[in-house]
């Protein structure tokens, strides 16, 4: 008897105590056993915090019969993988077929052969252990791949920030801001995770803007500004078309984060809810961080003036439906700003840039220096 066997628990389900005794005599020297004299008790044990590793299940029982018990087990995600072996006097082929169709892994007819019961139990426990280990390895590998994908996305986002004298903390803050606003808006956990991990890619298109334009110290002329306005489309091109939900969201955000609620944005001039929700959230979070962050070409705006500017842009630049969630998320956003500060400018004591100058929401140095509206 090995340690792995002694750690396995077998649930014996039969309404006849003598049948339970026979099975228990065969299995208890090798496994822990639990018993249930009806289907209701069997389900209670299976759904408990310590479910069995395998179930030997009679079919003909008062109340819930074995088929019904098996069906409920297989319909519950927490118990559907537990191997069920029917043990029954019902020996017709149709009886066996029905049991296997319901999800049982095996079918043993009464009167039982102790050797056959022990052999079948050992086989299915071994398969169950292998499946659980495989599932664990797949889950572990999936988590590793997800983490790698997220790191690649963040590195690409960081590469874009390097082109524009931004700091890595900008994309960290942006991700948190977007998640907090989305959470207050009512997005579900899966959407929040996608938004959080896709937001860093919003300005990846800056990689495709020539340095002499992107880093120009003076104002941009019309042709240069036209080049700057191409970065959303360049970003969408870099990310490309994918079936993966995260990359789909990253592409959408990169393409649409400069659209404005009133239709005056670029590159497509989308208006209102034509603009994807995640891009509308990113636009708001991006402007907040751009205004409140010090850069080589500007000082940070104080919080009061930043909020005044954002409120003035409701219905023009920003979705009116996001302002309530933004306000509710603001205390946590300020905590994030403090936690991931750039250390070269303070939110509270930095003088504002002139409010008549509307900075580029993405914080582009060149765009913030030109005279045309963002």
Secondary structure, 3 states (H helix, E strand, C coil): CCHHHHCCEEEEECCCHHHHHHHHHHHCCCCEEEEECCHHHHHHHHCCCCCCCEEEECCCCCCCCHHHHHHHHHHCCCCCCCEEEEEECCCCHHHHHHHHHCCCCEEEECCCCHHHHHHHHHHHHHHHHHHHHHHHHHHHHHHHHHHHHHHHHHHHHHHHHHCCCCCHHHHHHHHHHHHHHHHHHCCCHHHHHHHHHHHHHCCHHHHHCCHHHHCCCCCCCHHHHHHHCCHHHHHHHHHCCCCCHHHHHHHHHHHHCCCCCCCCCCCCCCCHHHCCHHHHHHHHHHHHHHHHCCECCECCCCHHHHHHHHHHCECCCECHHHHHHHHHHHHHHHHHHHHCCCCCCCCCCCCCCCCCCCCCCCCCHHHHHCCCCC
